[in-house]
């Protein structure tokens, strides 16, 4: 493979990554909107916001569906970050509502 | 909304989250496979594995495509985790190849 051929192949793969990333981003925001809806229902029904058992189920769902190449530990860390960011979003939203 | 109605609505939304999560997981692994291909090309062409400028472009791509509700800071943290896990996967793969 010449250097030029390698560069052309890399450019193409990176374009694909950028497309995949935008699809991931879209799903992150879709997930965030669902979490917001859940927060609204919990507020109206006076249910607890934090439910550790539900988080276990989230991990179980993705770990049982993982075919790799990402390891189980990597998938767990990735979804820990996702859950954490959703919690931050909920907190910011509740703080804003209280401030109004 | 009765407690039962709230619970039914939550169950439905959680089912949707589980589906979204499996789609996210699929894209994570798709991204990982592309990163593996990039690693292979870099190895053959003797190009540097780590390219900070490319990482800036990854962030630029997702930040310019973010419509929320997730904040810019949240999107950055999420993709930092993704990039980090891809790097870990590459490292593990290279260590395995050296060990063979």
Backbone of each chain as ProteinMPNN parsed JSONL, in Angstrom:
{"seq_chain_A": "XXXXXXXXXXXXXXXXXXXXXXXXXXXXXXXXXXXXXXXXXXXXXXXXXXXXXXXXXXXXXXXXXXXXXXXXXXXXXXXXXXXXXXXXXXXXXXXXXXXX", "coords_chain_A": {"N_chain_A": [[0.838, -1.202, 0.0], [0.654, 2.142, -0.981], [1.657, 5.34, 0.42], [-0.173, 7.254, -0.298], [-2.408, 5.752, -1.006], [-2.992, 4.625, 1.461], [-3.677, 6.941, 2.859], [-5.972, 7.746, 1.48], [-7.685, 5.625, 2.053], [-7.863, 5.898, 4.824], [-9.109, 8.414, 5.011], [-11.631, 7.836, 3.985], [-12.605, 5.966, 5.837], [-12.673, 7.562, 8.077], [-14.605, 9.397, 7.403], [-16.786, 7.738, 7.478], [-16.793, 7.181, 10.22], [-17.428, 9.726, 11.23], [-20.056, 9.926, 10.336], [-21.242, 7.782, 11.709], [-20.866, 8.75, 14.294], [-22.594, 10.958, 14.342], [-24.988, 9.653, 14.197], [-24.918, 8.271, 16.619], [-24.927, 10.454, 18.366], [-27.473, 11.502, 17.836], [-29.057, 9.454, 18.869], [-28.273, 9.577, 21.551], [-29.408, 12.05, 22.27], [-32.055, 11.445, 21.757], [-32.486, 9.512, 23.684], [-32.104, 11.127, 25.932], [-34.34, 12.794, 25.763], [-36.388, 10.972, 26.269], [-35.756, 10.283, 28.884], [-36.27, 12.72, 30.081], [-39.046, 12.798, 29.803], [-39.706, 10.651, 31.457], [-38.861, 11.726, 33.87], [-40.731, 13.803, 34.147], [-43.127, 12.37, 34.48], [-42.556, 10.991, 36.851], [-42.393, 13.115, 38.591], [-45.016, 14.184, 38.606], [-46.375, 11.94, 39.572], [-45.192, 11.711, 41.974], [-43.013, 9.969, 42.424], [-39.906, 8.293, 43.326], [-36.888, 9.787, 42.047], [-34.366, 8.632, 41.691], [-33.487, 5.365, 40.98], [-31.852, 2.683, 41.771], [-32.128, -0.024, 41.101], [-33.259, -0.053, 38.59], [-31.158, 0.964, 37.105], [-29.372, -1.162, 37.197], [-30.739, -2.886, 35.551], [-30.5, -1.596, 33.122], [-27.77, -1.904, 32.571], [-27.655, -4.681, 32.459], [-29.201, -5.164, 30.197], [-27.646, -4.028, 28.062], [-25.225, -5.378, 28.366], [-25.879, -8.018, 27.96], [-26.483, -7.874, 25.343], [-24.17, -7.427, 23.981], [-21.946, -7.922, 21.386], [-19.314, -7.413, 20.894], [-16.584, -5.75, 19.017], [-15.991, -4.384, 21.434], [-15.161, -4.652, 24.87], [-16.766, -6.173, 27.771], [-16.267, -4.646, 30.042], [-15.637, -2.185, 28.89], [-18.069, -1.501, 27.664], [-19.656, -1.277, 29.906], [-18.431, 0.939, 31.175], [-18.911, 2.917, 29.248], [-21.73, 3.095, 29.255], [-22.109, 3.816, 31.879], [-21.19, 6.432, 31.816], [-23.102, 7.514, 30.072], [-25.507, 7.194, 31.586], [-24.814, 8.792, 33.735], [-24.601, 11.334, 32.548], [-27.233, 11.731, 31.807], [-28.423, 11.921, 34.26], [-27.245, 14.266, 35.191], [-28.365, 16.08, 33.379], [-31.078, 15.912, 34.139], [-30.912, 16.922, 36.715], [-30.058, 19.555, 36.238], [-32.262, 20.48, 34.873], [-34.298, 20.285, 36.798], [-33.342, 22.109, 38.658], [-33.539, 24.435, 37.198], [-36.294, 24.63, 36.867], [-37.113, 24.991, 39.472], [-36.025, 27.448, 39.924], [-37.617, 29.102, 38.48]], "CA_chain_A": [[0.0, 0.0, 0.0], [1.432, 3.391, -0.986], [1.209, 6.3, 1.424], [-1.378, 7.908, -0.824], [-3.515, 4.793, -0.894], [-3.313, 4.542, 2.89], [-4.361, 8.183, 3.236], [-7.315, 7.714, 0.887], [-8.47, 4.651, 2.826], [-8.117, 6.508, 6.134], [-10.096, 9.487, 4.83], [-12.939, 7.223, 3.786], [-13.033, 5.374, 7.113], [-12.974, 8.657, 9.01], [-15.902, 9.947, 6.992], [-17.781, 6.802, 8.016], [-16.85, 7.411, 11.675], [-18.179, 10.971, 11.466], [-21.475, 9.615, 10.135], [-21.651, 6.943, 12.846], [-20.909, 9.617, 15.475], [-23.82, 11.769, 14.31], [-26.108, 8.749, 14.544], [-24.804, 8.048, 18.067], [-25.367, 11.709, 19.001], [-28.925, 11.577, 17.689], [-29.637, 8.499, 19.825], [-28.04, 10.141, 22.895], [-30.421, 13.088, 22.521], [-33.355, 10.762, 21.8], [-32.531, 8.902, 25.019], [-32.257, 12.222, 26.896], [-35.734, 13.253, 25.72], [-37.209, 9.96, 26.959], [-35.455, 10.439, 30.311], [-37.01, 13.917, 30.515], [-40.453, 12.393, 29.941], [-39.779, 9.826, 32.669], [-38.754, 12.671, 34.991], [-42.016, 14.509, 34.268], [-44.116, 11.435, 35.05], [-42.186, 10.747, 38.252], [-42.698, 14.332, 39.352], [-46.476, 14.227, 38.751], [-46.809, 10.8, 40.382], [-44.411, 11.765, 43.22], [-42.194, 8.755, 42.533], [-38.487, 8.648, 43.511], [-36.137, 10.017, 40.805], [-33.246, 7.699, 41.594], [-33.848, 3.962, 41.211], [-30.664, 1.887, 41.439], [-32.478, -1.319, 40.478], [-33.482, 0.214, 37.154], [-29.824, 1.109, 36.494], [-28.853, -2.53, 37.019], [-31.414, -3.46, 34.379], [-29.917, -0.948, 31.935], [-26.491, -2.577, 32.318], [-27.963, -6.067, 32.059], [-29.703, -5.092, 28.811], [-26.581, -3.805, 27.072], [-24.165, -6.392, 28.48], [-26.343, -9.277, 27.346], [-26.597, -7.655, 23.902], [-22.873, -7.033, 23.429], [-21.244, -8.917, 20.576], [-17.946, -6.976, 20.684], [-15.305, -5.999, 19.697], [-15.823, -3.738, 22.742], [-15.234, -5.584, 26.0], [-17.841, -5.952, 28.733], [-15.854, -3.536, 30.91], [-15.741, -0.952, 28.096], [-19.497, -1.212, 27.5], [-20.127, -0.812, 31.215], [-17.939, 2.315, 31.392], [-19.604, 3.804, 28.309], [-23.097, 3.33, 29.705], [-22.018, 4.57, 33.134], [-21.086, 7.844, 31.408], [-24.409, 7.901, 29.523], [-26.445, 7.331, 32.7], [-24.356, 9.934, 34.518], [-24.953, 12.571, 31.835], [-28.698, 11.865, 31.846], [-28.708, 12.372, 35.622], [-26.847, 15.681, 35.224], [-29.381, 16.817, 32.628], [-32.272, 15.948, 34.983], [-30.619, 17.83, 37.835], [-30.042, 20.924, 35.698], [-33.635, 20.798, 34.508], [-35.051, 20.493, 38.028], [-32.838, 23.349, 39.252], [-34.088, 25.528, 36.388], [-37.733, 24.713, 37.167], [-37.238, 25.573, 40.815], [-35.611, 28.844, 39.835], [-38.607, 29.921, 37.76]], "C_chain_A": [[0.876, 1.256, 0.0], [0.88, 4.305, 0.104], [-0.074, 6.992, 1.001], [-2.604, 7.021, -0.711], [-3.973, 4.677, 0.563], [-4.112, 5.772, 3.306], [-5.787, 8.211, 2.707], [-8.229, 6.771, 1.666], [-8.829, 5.227, 4.192], [-9.197, 7.586, 6.034], [-11.51, 8.929, 4.722], [-13.479, 6.655, 5.11], [-13.408, 6.459, 8.118], [-14.298, 9.328, 8.675], [-17.02, 9.053, 7.547], [-17.919, 6.99, 9.525], [-17.658, 8.665, 11.984], [-19.68, 10.744, 11.31], [-22.024, 8.785, 11.297], [-21.803, 7.813, 14.094], [-22.181, 10.467, 15.503], [-25.048, 10.916, 14.615], [-26.114, 8.451, 16.041], [-25.348, 9.276, 18.817], [-26.89, 11.839, 18.975], [-29.614, 10.649, 18.705], [-29.416, 8.957, 21.267], [-29.142, 11.153, 23.222], [-31.83, 12.497, 22.559], [-33.548, 10.145, 23.193], [-32.765, 9.972, 26.085], [-33.705, 12.717, 26.937], [-36.665, 12.268, 26.42], [-37.008, 10.079, 28.477], [-36.187, 11.666, 30.873], [-38.493, 13.587, 30.726], [-40.647, 11.576, 31.213], [-39.74, 10.721, 33.901], [-40.068, 13.397, 35.236], [-43.065, 13.623, 34.937], [-43.834, 11.198, 36.53], [-42.554, 11.922, 39.144], [-44.203, 14.39, 39.644], [-46.95, 13.133, 39.705], [-46.08, 10.732, 41.721], [-43.64, 10.47, 43.47], [-40.719, 9.159, 42.694], [-37.752, 8.763, 42.168], [-35.077, 8.934, 40.622], [-33.686, 6.276, 41.93], [-32.701, 3.047, 40.808], [-30.982, 0.555, 40.759], [-32.693, -1.172, 38.979], [-32.128, 0.347, 36.443], [-29.184, -0.256, 36.252], [-29.455, -3.155, 35.756], [-30.862, -2.884, 33.074], [-28.605, -1.644, 31.571], [-26.713, -4.007, 31.824], [-28.378, -6.121, 30.589], [-28.553, -4.973, 27.811], [-25.494, -4.888, 27.156], [-24.594, -7.699, 27.837], [-26.448, -9.119, 25.827], [-25.273, -7.343, 23.228], [-22.16, -8.157, 22.669], [-19.791, -8.539, 20.307], [-17.776, -6.253, 19.363], [-15.12, -5.297, 21.047], [-16.01, -4.756, 23.862], [-16.424, -5.233, 26.895], [-17.524, -4.738, 29.614], [-15.998, -2.206, 30.182], [-17.205, -0.538, 27.951], [-20.074, -0.676, 28.811], [-19.701, 0.633, 31.455], [-18.662, 3.315, 30.492], [-21.024, 4.112, 28.798], [-23.151, 3.987, 31.09], [-21.974, 6.065, 32.829], [-22.442, 8.337, 30.884], [-25.404, 8.159, 30.654], [-26.096, 8.57, 33.527], [-24.766, 11.252, 33.853], [-26.464, 12.804, 31.846], [-29.118, 12.394, 33.224], [-28.374, 13.862, 35.763], [-27.902, 16.541, 34.535], [-30.657, 16.984, 33.469], [-32.103, 16.952, 36.13], [-30.678, 19.283, 37.378], [-31.468, 21.4, 35.403], [-34.48, 21.111, 35.744], [-34.634, 21.803, 38.706], [-33.427, 24.559, 38.52], [-35.57, 25.745, 36.707], [-37.976, 25.366, 38.531], [-36.952, 27.066, 40.791], [-36.661, 29.746, 39.18], [-39.684, 30.481, 38.689]], "O_chain_A": [[1.734, 1.421, 0.868], [-0.206, 4.08, 0.638], [-0.946, 7.28, 1.822], [-3.693, 7.478, -0.365], [-5.168, 4.636, 0.857], [-5.108, 5.658, 4.021], [-6.704, 8.649, 3.401], [-9.397, 7.079, 1.906], [-9.954, 5.068, 4.664], [-10.092, 7.656, 6.876], [-12.457, 9.474, 5.29], [-14.648, 6.841, 5.452], [-14.34, 6.296, 8.906], [-15.022, 9.773, 9.566], [-18.05, 9.537, 8.018], [-19.03, 6.963, 10.054], [-18.481, 8.665, 12.899], [-20.479, 11.302, 12.062], [-23.117, 9.044, 11.802], [-22.75, 7.642, 14.862], [-22.772, 10.671, 16.563], [-26.017, 11.388, 15.209], [-27.174, 8.385, 16.663], [-26.121, 9.151, 19.768], [-27.511, 12.233, 19.962], [-30.618, 11.015, 19.315], [-30.281, 8.748, 22.117], [-29.73, 11.121, 24.303], [-32.693, 12.978, 23.293], [-34.619, 10.242, 23.791], [-33.527, 9.758, 27.027], [-34.234, 13.021, 28.006], [-37.619, 12.673, 27.085], [-37.963, 9.989, 29.249], [-36.665, 11.643, 32.007], [-39.111, 14.034, 31.692], [-41.612, 11.77, 31.952], [-40.486, 10.509, 34.857], [-40.477, 13.588, 36.381], [-43.79, 14.057, 35.832], [-44.745, 11.203, 37.357], [-42.969, 11.752, 40.291], [-44.614, 14.616, 40.782], [-47.819, 13.367, 40.545], [-46.309, 9.817, 42.512], [-43.621, 9.948, 44.584], [-40.323, 10.239, 42.254], [-37.959, 7.95, 41.267], [-34.914, 8.389, 39.531], [-34.191, 6.013, 43.021], [-32.583, 2.674, 39.641], [-30.202, 0.066, 39.943], [-32.348, -2.061, 38.2], [-31.975, -0.107, 35.309], [-28.536, -0.476, 35.229], [-28.777, -3.852, 35.002], [-30.768, -3.578, 32.062], [-28.358, -1.938, 30.402], [-26.048, -4.473, 30.899], [-27.96, -7.006, 29.842], [-28.491, -5.721, 26.834], [-24.913, -5.269, 26.14], [-23.78, -8.406, 27.243], [-26.496, -10.113, 25.103], [-25.242, -7.027, 22.039], [-21.821, -9.195, 23.236], [-19.096, -9.247, 19.579], [-18.752, -6.141, 18.622], [-14.154, -5.6, 21.747], [-16.898, -5.606, 23.808], [-17.005, -4.152, 26.794], [-18.395, -3.914, 29.893], [-16.427, -1.214, 30.772], [-17.54, 0.637, 28.097], [-20.877, 0.258, 28.816], [-20.506, 1.458, 31.885], [-18.986, 4.423, 30.919], [-21.462, 5.261, 28.756], [-24.138, 4.641, 31.427], [-22.633, 6.864, 33.495], [-22.875, 9.441, 31.212], [-26.061, 9.199, 30.689], [-26.983, 9.304, 33.962], [-25.224, 12.175, 34.526], [-26.918, 13.947, 31.89], [-30.04, 13.202, 33.339], [-29.125, 14.62, 36.377], [-28.285, 17.596, 35.04], [-31.243, 18.066, 33.505], [-33.012, 17.713, 36.462], [-31.272, 20.133, 38.043], [-31.825, 22.552, 35.648], [-35.267, 22.058, 35.753], [-35.471, 22.516, 39.26], [-33.768, 25.569, 39.135], [-36.04, 26.878, 36.805], [-38.894, 26.165, 38.716], [-37.551, 27.844, 41.534], [-36.614, 30.971, 39.299], [-40.584, 31.187, 38.236]]}, "seq_chain_B": "XXXXXXXXXXXXXXXXXXXXXXXXXXXXXXXXXXXXXXXXXXXXXXXXXXXXXXXXXXXXXXXXXXXXXXXXXXXXXXXXXXXXXXXXXXXXXXXXXXXX", "coords_chain_B": {"N_chain_B": [[-53.195, 11.668, 37.085], [-53.218, 8.241, 37.814], [-51.436, 6.073, 40.102], [-51.023, 3.631, 38.939], [-51.353, 4.186, 36.216], [-49.199, 5.88, 35.838], [-47.123, 4.089, 36.319], [-47.458, 2.297, 34.184], [-46.926, 3.983, 32.021], [-44.263, 4.617, 32.559], [-43.082, 2.086, 32.32], [-43.368, 1.618, 29.592], [-41.838, 3.688, 28.46], [-39.359, 2.994, 29.431], [-38.912, 0.614, 28.161], [-38.59, 1.566, 25.606], [-36.216, 3.006, 25.996], [-34.461, 0.883, 26.497], [-34.405, -0.278, 23.968], [-33.318, 1.827, 22.453], [-30.826, 1.938, 23.682], [-29.68, -0.494, 22.855], [-29.394, 0.036, 20.187], [-27.562, 2.119, 20.309], [-25.392, 0.732, 21.432], [-24.824, -1.034, 19.342], [-23.891, 0.755, 17.415], [-21.659, 1.758, 18.761], [-20.011, -0.524, 18.717], [-19.797, -0.838, 15.971], [-18.391, 1.467, 15.346], [-16.06, 0.858, 16.721], [-15.091, -1.271, 15.21], [-14.456, 0.038, 12.832], [-12.439, 1.708, 13.74], [-10.549, -0.233, 14.349], [-9.932, -1.11, 11.786], [-8.75, 1.236, 10.804], [-6.529, 1.303, 12.471], [-5.155, -0.964, 11.524], [-4.465, -0.168, 8.919], [-2.832, 2.026, 9.497], [-0.766, 0.74, 10.745], [0.346, -0.893, 8.713], [1.077, 1.13, 6.92], [2.862, 2.438, 8.456], [2.126, 4.733, 9.943], [1.544, 7.35, 12.425], [-0.187, 6.332, 15.394], [-1.594, 7.885, 17.248], [-3.348, 10.83, 16.788], [-3.809, 13.941, 17.538], [-5.035, 16.114, 16.227], [-6.98, 14.986, 14.622], [-8.733, 14.1, 16.575], [-9.746, 16.522, 17.514], [-11.273, 17.179, 15.307], [-13.234, 15.234, 15.439], [-14.655, 16.003, 17.723], [-15.515, 18.525, 16.858], [-17.231, 17.802, 14.783], [-19.383, 16.435, 16.126], [-20.188, 18.386, 17.966], [-21.049, 20.481, 16.383], [-23.212, 19.301, 15.292], [-25.066, 19.035, 17.271], [-28.264, 19.157, 18.583], [-29.395, 19.211, 21.027], [-31.531, 17.764, 23.694], [-29.153, 17.503, 25.226], [-26.34, 19.123, 26.646], [-23.577, 21.068, 25.295], [-21.269, 20.579, 26.774], [-21.887, 18.115, 27.921], [-22.076, 16.464, 25.667], [-19.464, 16.621, 24.783], [-18.108, 15.343, 26.939], [-19.237, 12.788, 26.745], [-18.297, 11.913, 24.234], [-15.594, 12.052, 24.698], [-15.291, 9.899, 26.401], [-15.999, 7.83, 24.651], [-13.95, 8.011, 22.668], [-11.795, 7.491, 24.322], [-12.3, 4.835, 25.102], [-12.058, 3.55, 22.679], [-9.394, 3.912, 22.196], [-8.313, 2.41, 24.266], [-9.151, -0.136, 23.461], [-7.664, -0.416, 21.089], [-5.079, -0.402, 22.146], [-5.119, -2.744, 23.722], [-5.457, -4.592, 21.718], [-3.118, -4.302, 20.208], [-1.239, -5.067, 22.098], [-1.914, -7.717, 22.397], [-1.312, -8.713, 19.865], [1.442, -8.355, 19.807], [2.134, -10.168, 21.735], [1.753, -12.569, 20.533]], "CA_chain_B": [[-52.642, 10.357, 36.703], [-53.149, 7.292, 38.939], [-50.138, 5.436, 40.251], [-50.97, 2.542, 37.943], [-51.144, 4.8, 34.904], [-47.807, 6.36, 35.838], [-46.249, 2.91, 36.2], [-47.585, 1.779, 32.813], [-46.234, 4.927, 31.139], [-42.829, 4.435, 32.818], [-42.667, 0.794, 31.743], [-43.298, 1.784, 28.14], [-40.696, 4.553, 28.153], [-38.134, 2.234, 29.731], [-38.755, -0.356, 27.074], [-38.03, 2.345, 24.492], [-34.81, 3.282, 26.334], [-33.689, -0.359, 26.288], [-34.225, -0.42, 22.515], [-32.366, 2.871, 22.038], [-29.504, 1.536, 24.186], [-29.121, -1.553, 22.003], [-28.972, 0.687, 18.929], [-26.321, 2.843, 20.65], [-24.359, -0.299, 21.589], [-24.495, -1.524, 18.004], [-23.087, 1.799, 16.771], [-20.356, 1.757, 19.45], [-19.204, -1.632, 18.2], [-19.536, -0.535, 14.562], [-17.316, 2.455, 15.393], [-14.848, 0.158, 17.164], [-14.586, -2.065, 14.074], [-13.829, 0.973, 11.884], [-11.179, 2.131, 14.381], [-9.625, -1.359, 14.173], [-9.469, -1.05, 10.385], [-7.832, 2.378, 10.727], [-5.297, 0.858, 13.127], [-4.469, -1.891, 10.621], [-3.88, 0.62, 7.821], [-1.727, 2.821, 10.06], [0.337, -0.177, 11.04], [0.947, -1.255, 7.425], [1.674, 2.316, 6.309], [3.77, 3.015, 9.458], [1.671, 6.084, 10.309], [1.358, 7.454, 13.885], [-1.499, 5.891, 15.897], [-2.272, 8.977, 17.939], [-3.378, 12.084, 16.028], [-4.674, 14.864, 18.286], [-5.825, 16.979, 15.335], [-8.153, 14.213, 14.207], [-9.668, 14.101, 17.709], [-10.428, 17.826, 17.483], [-12.282, 17.119, 14.243], [-14.324, 14.387, 15.934], [-15.462, 16.854, 18.61], [-16.139, 19.568, 16.027], [-18.319, 17.141, 14.059], [-20.553, 16.169, 16.969], [-20.671, 19.61, 18.614], [-21.78, 21.281, 15.399], [-24.436, 18.578, 14.952], [-25.878, 18.809, 18.475], [-29.481, 19.942, 18.702], [-29.897, 19.09, 22.396], [-31.373, 18.53, 24.939], [-27.853, 17.392, 25.887], [-25.514, 20.321, 26.508], [-22.306, 20.917, 24.603], [-20.322, 19.972, 27.718], [-22.263, 16.707, 28.073], [-21.699, 15.78, 24.425], [-18.002, 16.514, 24.795], [-17.723, 14.31, 27.911], [-19.651, 11.485, 26.21], [-17.403, 11.497, 23.149], [-14.283, 11.811, 25.312], [-15.339, 8.514, 26.894], [-16.001, 6.959, 23.466], [-12.595, 8.036, 22.102], [-10.926, 6.831, 25.294], [-12.522, 3.381, 25.049], [-11.534, 3.069, 21.392], [-7.943, 3.88, 22.378], [-8.048, 1.238, 25.119], [-9.332, -1.319, 22.619], [-6.502, -0.47, 20.187], [-3.92, -0.776, 22.973], [-5.269, -4.163, 24.075], [-5.283, -5.361, 20.484], [-1.704, -4.266, 19.856], [-0.528, -5.865, 23.104], [-2.215, -9.116, 22.078], [-0.559, -9.057, 18.648], [2.851, -8.459, 20.185], [2.278, -11.355, 22.575], [1.6, -13.795, 19.725]], "C_chain_B": [[-52.597, 9.431, 37.926], [-51.746, 6.692, 38.978], [-49.937, 4.328, 39.219], [-50.695, 3.077, 36.534], [-49.699, 5.288, 34.763], [-46.859, 5.186, 35.606], [-46.272, 2.338, 34.786], [-46.832, 2.663, 31.83], [-44.717, 4.772, 31.306], [-42.31, 3.159, 32.174], [-42.457, 0.909, 30.233], [-42.067, 2.607, 27.746], [-39.376, 3.816, 28.399], [-37.852, 1.177, 28.68], [-38.123, 0.345, 25.861], [-36.557, 2.662, 24.756], [-33.955, 2.041, 26.085], [-33.414, -0.585, 24.797], [-33.201, 0.586, 21.981], [-30.952, 2.469, 22.462], [-28.868, 0.452, 23.313], [-28.674, -0.993, 20.656], [-27.671, 1.457, 19.16], [-25.16, 1.844, 20.734], [-23.877, -0.818, 20.24], [-23.584, -0.522, 17.282], [-21.712, 1.93, 17.437], [-19.454, 0.674, 18.865], [-18.872, -1.46, 16.717], [-18.367, 0.452, 14.484], [-15.99, 1.792, 15.774], [-14.237, -0.649, 16.018], [-13.904, -1.17, 13.04], [-12.475, 1.433, 12.438], [-10.126, 1.016, 14.244], [-9.051, -1.363, 12.754], [-8.455, 0.075, 10.21], [-6.487, 2.0, 11.338], [-4.469, -0.054, 12.227], [-3.757, -1.135, 9.502], [-2.674, 1.41, 8.316], [-0.498, 1.968, 10.315], [1.102, -0.512, 9.75], [1.696, -0.065, 6.821], [2.66, 3.02, 7.248], [3.428, 4.475, 9.773], [1.459, 6.15, 11.831], [-0.066, 7.082, 14.305], [-2.275, 7.078, 16.461], [-2.192, 10.267, 17.128], [-4.342, 13.067, 16.687], [-5.543, 15.752, 17.396], [-7.086, 16.283, 14.857], [-9.194, 14.194, 15.342], [-10.434, 15.42, 17.789], [-11.551, 17.819, 16.457], [-13.489, 16.282, 14.667], [-15.249, 15.22, 16.826], [-16.212, 17.921, 17.809], [-17.368, 19.005, 15.308], [-19.557, 16.982, 14.93], [-21.09, 17.447, 17.618], [-21.467, 20.467, 17.634], [-23.091, 20.594, 15.025], [-25.388, 18.408, 16.123], [-27.075, 19.75, 18.571], [-30.075, 19.891, 20.1], [-30.977, 18.037, 22.51], [-30.01, 18.419, 25.627], [-27.022, 18.65, 25.619], [-24.235, 20.01, 25.738], [-21.28, 20.195, 25.497], [-20.6, 18.474, 27.879], [-21.833, 15.9, 26.848], [-20.189, 15.593, 24.371], [-17.542, 15.396, 25.738], [-18.072, 12.917, 27.387], [-18.674, 11.013, 25.123], [-15.956, 11.352, 23.616], [-14.201, 10.361, 25.794], [-15.262, 7.533, 25.712], [-14.588, 6.857, 22.881], [-11.637, 7.275, 23.016], [-11.069, 5.309, 25.223], [-11.975, 2.777, 23.746], [-9.997, 2.941, 21.483], [-7.534, 2.661, 23.224], [-8.125, -0.042, 24.299], [-8.129, -1.506, 21.69], [-5.256, -0.956, 20.938], [-3.95, -2.264, 23.307], [-4.978, -5.05, 22.861], [-3.805, -5.446, 20.096], [-0.874, -5.108, 20.826], [-0.705, -7.354, 22.822], [-1.393, -9.579, 20.874], [0.93, -9.229, 18.941], [3.125, -9.745, 20.953], [2.252, -12.65, 21.775], [2.917, -14.231, 19.109]], "O_chain_B": [[-52.013, 9.784, 38.952], [-50.979, 6.792, 38.021], [-48.839, 4.121, 38.703], [-49.917, 2.503, 35.772], [-49.069, 5.131, 33.717], [-45.923, 5.269, 34.81], [-45.236, 1.943, 34.252], [-46.176, 2.164, 30.915], [-43.975, 4.792, 30.324], [-41.241, 3.146, 31.563], [-41.499, 0.371, 29.679], [-41.349, 2.256, 26.81], [-38.405, 3.997, 27.664], [-36.7, 0.887, 28.357], [-37.25, -0.204, 25.189], [-35.738, 2.595, 23.84], [-32.86, 2.134, 25.531], [-32.33, -1.026, 24.415], [-32.338, 0.246, 21.171], [-29.998, 2.636, 21.702], [-27.663, 0.477, 23.063], [-27.711, -1.473, 20.058], [-26.782, 1.448, 18.309], [-24.086, 2.078, 20.18], [-22.681, -1.015, 20.024], [-22.623, -0.914, 16.62], [-20.716, 2.183, 16.759], [-18.288, 0.92, 18.557], [-17.808, -1.876, 16.258], [-17.466, 0.293, 13.66], [-14.937, 2.119, 15.226], [-13.016, -0.704, 15.872], [-12.901, -1.558, 12.441], [-11.494, 1.533, 11.702], [-8.945, 1.302, 14.046], [-7.858, -1.587, 12.547], [-7.429, -0.1, 9.553], [-5.433, 2.332, 10.794], [-3.245, 0.059, 12.168], [-2.604, -1.419, 9.177], [-1.636, 1.464, 7.658], [0.64, 2.401, 10.133], [2.329, -0.428, 9.698], [2.793, -0.214, 6.283], [3.225, 4.057, 6.901], [4.307, 5.332, 9.859], [1.22, 5.12, 12.461], [-1.033, 7.47, 13.65], [-3.462, 7.249, 16.182], [-1.1, 10.742, 16.816], [-5.545, 13.034, 16.429], [-6.662, 16.102, 17.77], [-8.134, 16.911, 14.704], [-10.396, 14.265, 15.085], [-11.627, 15.434, 18.094], [-12.629, 18.366, 16.687], [-14.625, 16.584, 14.299], [-16.471, 15.152, 16.7], [-17.39, 18.183, 18.052], [-18.411, 19.655, 15.238], [-20.658, 17.351, 14.521], [-22.299, 17.587, 17.804], [-22.447, 21.105, 18.017], [-23.993, 21.242, 14.494], [-26.402, 17.721, 16.003], [-26.924, 20.97, 18.632], [-31.139, 20.462, 20.343], [-31.33, 17.443, 21.492], [-29.741, 19.193, 26.546], [-27.007, 19.17, 24.503], [-23.863, 18.851, 25.556], [-20.535, 19.327, 25.042], [-19.674, 17.667, 27.962], [-21.297, 14.799, 26.971], [-19.696, 14.541, 23.964], [-16.682, 14.594, 25.374], [-17.3, 11.974, 27.56], [-18.278, 9.848, 25.103], [-15.178, 10.618, 23.008], [-13.185, 9.688, 25.62], [-14.548, 6.532, 25.774], [-14.091, 5.76, 22.63], [-10.783, 6.518, 22.553], [-10.076, 4.583, 25.278], [-11.495, 1.644, 23.724], [-9.395, 2.016, 20.939], [-6.548, 1.984, 22.933], [-7.274, -0.923, 24.423], [-7.636, -2.621, 21.525], [-4.494, -1.79, 20.449], [-2.939, -2.957, 23.192], [-4.347, -6.102, 22.968], [-3.307, -6.504, 19.711], [0.076, -5.778, 20.421], [0.223, -8.147, 22.983], [-0.851, -10.684, 20.863], [1.588, -10.119, 18.404], [4.199, -10.336, 20.842], [2.672, -13.699, 22.263], [2.964, -15.238, 18.403]]}, "name": "protein", "num_of_chains": 2, "seq": "XXXXXXXXXXXXXXXXXXXXXXXXXXXXXXXXXXXXXXXXXXXXXXXXXXXXXXXXXXXXXXXXXXXXXXXXXXXXXXXXXXXXXXXXXXXXXXXXXXXXXXXXXXXXXXXXXXXXXXXXXXXXXXXXXXXXXXXXXXXXXXXXXXXXXXXXXXXXXXXXXXXXXXXXXXXXXXXXXXXXXXXXXXXXXXXXXXXXXXXX"}
